[in-house]
Amino acid sequence: MIYLILKIIFLIMNKENASKLWKLIQETGDFLKGKLPDHPNHPKGRNPYAHVALEVKNHFGMTYKDISDEKYEEVIIFLKKLKLHS
């Protein structure tokens, strides 16, 4: 049981990296404001921050907080690619 708990602790991103990623997610959302295409499910406009967080979750299969520290740089690269493809 202790082994499982330790494994879970070391697989989840530390708070400092999670905080840095959240800031980058917000900056990416700022960049995407007004650039997302209209969608009938969002008559009042799309939320770019939710869009970025969902893209991260879809790509990595988990929320940004649950991604391991080892993938930190990979998430940063992914966020940069989101900006480039908008």
Protein Blocks (a to p, Z undefined) as FASTA:
>chain_A
ZZmmmmmmmmpccfklmmmmmmmmmmmmmmmgokaccdfklmnopafklmmmmmmmmmno
pafklpcfklmmmmmmmmmmmmmmZZ
